[in-house]
Amino acid sequence: MPKVARSTRRMRVRTDLHNQLKQNKMTANHWYDLVEDYMALWDIKEDLIKSIKKYGAMVVGRYGPKKNDAVSELPKINKRMTEILSVLNIESVVVEDDGDDI
């Protein structure tokens, strides 16, 4: 599977959320504002993952190795994102595999 640029993935996530709001007839502005909150958390999540990939679970601190704060912050961000999806009544879409491997 080819690597997709972060900006493209972000745009797809935002578009999917907007489409589901429209589908659920949730057209009030506060719902779209909540999507923007979700996307802000999405940006933070991506930065935390990048930090963990770059520096690992441990980083060099002033007095020696210490834990990378991104490791403990990532689950908190993911939890908040899940809570927003719940409030928005967003459901995951399962793509059926037709078994036709080319």
Helices and strands as residue ranges (DSSP letters): H 6-23, H 29-55, E 58-61, E 64-67, H 69-87
